[in-house]
Amino acid sequence: MADIFDFECCLSDEARRRAAPGTMVSASGAPDDIVADLLVGQPANEALPLDYMVEAARNALPENYPALLYGRRKGSLELIDVVREKLRVFEGLEVDRDQIVITNGSGQAIDMVLRTFVNRDQLIALDHASFGALFVRRVSDHGAHVAWDAQGPKPEALDELFATQQPAIFYTIPTFQNPMGNTITRERRLEVLEICHRHGVPVFEDDAYYELHYDGDRPASMYELDGGSGLVTRAGTFSKILGAGIRLGWILTAAPLTDRILPLKTDGGTSPFASALASEFMREHMEEQIARLQDIYRERRDIMLAALDAQVGDLATWKRPNGGFFVWLTLRRPELLNDVMQRCEQSRVLVRSGSVFRVDGDGLGAIRLAFSHAPHDEIRTGVRVLGESIRASIAANP
Ligand SMILES: Cc1ncc(COP(=O)(O)O)c(C=O)c1O
């Protein structure tokens, strides 16, 4: 075998700045001896419409030469029309084709939008705990989390941060938030928009879970409430509807702004092949698939909540999420977070520490539990082990 080339000394500043490769274990890549996988927010196997995708391929591919050629930079027109149709059916929202850009999952959308608005030395404002922390670290050296109350980001906190530090953008996940599971109320959305307009701070609305609504309120999106002024850029994804492996998402914003975002897209056109399959599937099965997902995940959420009541009780607090994939658990003894995490790991139960969702690495004494992927019994087992781990940690640290 050849000697390993010493590439470390050749790395760019950007590559050096990046964190060491993550230790995220995906469900599919999890070792065999995992007892319960409550780690990654991804679909349940039975939610993945593989049979329908075979049918979609049979219908969509014959004679479809463009499906295997380079695609349009803004993405497949037929998929753009599918996104428009979804917005019309589920939200009564009418948008034009030139307001949408198809992306390689919403991950690419997040990256492109942040790079459009943010220089490395500029601040990004974020929710109290946010999936966005993973992206912010790549784009900027500065992130600031905005505290939430029961309605959403606290207006005084937002106002003060904007007045004193003028962030380049406010990145928020207002609906079925990842990791916190909660939703910004309509009134608070309007207040947040007013503050952002007043300070001239654009909003990035990451709406990955909008479709996965199980009960209770789901307010109109920030994009819709703002009336499409260009203040709010919204991203969505097919990862939660169809499966993350399809790698398709979209950006919705004011048409002129799409022209400023597009130069950051260097992918030869988001997979025309995947887009053809997804379009065919969505045209035939969109409403049925989303209704099915809502039933599957509502049941899993309820199983997790019942298990938490029985196994964790007053050792932690949590709220019932009305949608999405996650329950956010705050320990009564927040200082035990690392110890509890270690005990879960030793018992081969995978859960996510709150520290991943903060740019400052503060775990907030919280743990994110994904109920989306694990089968019912695995959810129950995982929560039982979590309860035992918390109890053991308290006993060891009286
Ligand atoms: C809030 C949020 N945004 C974006 C994504 C990225 O999804 P994808 O790149 O698969 O579309 C996720 C995935 O878990 C998410 O939870």
The ligand as an SDF file (V2000), in Angstrom:
LIG
                    3D

 16 16  0  0  0  0  0  0  0  0999 V2000
  -35.2820   21.7060   10.5050 C   0  0  0  0  0  0  0  0  0  0  0  0
  -34.6010   20.9550    9.4140 C   0  0  0  0  0  0  0  0  0  0  0  0
  -34.2220   21.6210    8.3200 N   0  0  0  0  0  0  0  0  0  0  0  0
  -33.5950   21.0010    7.3080 C   0  0  0  0  0  0  0  0  0  0  0  0
  -33.3100   19.6550    7.3560 C   0  0  0  0  0  0  0  0  0  0  0  0
  -32.5280   19.0720    6.2240 C   0  0  0  0  0  0  0  0  0  0  0  0
  -33.2560   18.1920    5.5090 O   0  0  0  0  0  0  0  0  0  0  0  0
  -32.8890   17.7500    4.0340 P   0  0  0  0  0  0  0  0  0  0  0  0
  -31.5590   18.3030    3.6530 O   0  0  0  0  0  0  0  0  0  0  0  0
  -32.8970   16.2710    4.0840 O   0  0  0  0  0  0  0  0  0  0  0  0
  -33.9860   18.3120    3.2080 O   0  0  0  0  0  0  0  0  0  0  0  0
  -33.6800   18.9100    8.4800 C   0  0  0  0  0  0  0  0  0  0  0  0
  -33.3500   17.4910    8.5670 C   0  0  0  0  0  0  0  0  0  0  0  0
  -33.4430   16.8350    9.5590 O   0  0  0  0  0  0  0  0  0  0  0  0
  -34.3440   19.5950    9.5280 C   0  0  0  0  0  0  0  0  0  0  0  0
  -34.7230   18.9560   10.6420 O   0  0  0  0  0  0  0  0  0  0  0  0
  1  2  1  0
  2  3  1  0
  2 15  2  0
  3  4  2  0
  4  5  1  0
  5  6  1  0
  5 12  2  0
  6  7  1  0
  7  8  1  0
  8  9  2  0
  8 10  1  0
  8 11  1  0
 12 13  1  0
 12 15  1  0
 13 14  2  0
 15 16  1  0
M  END
$$$$
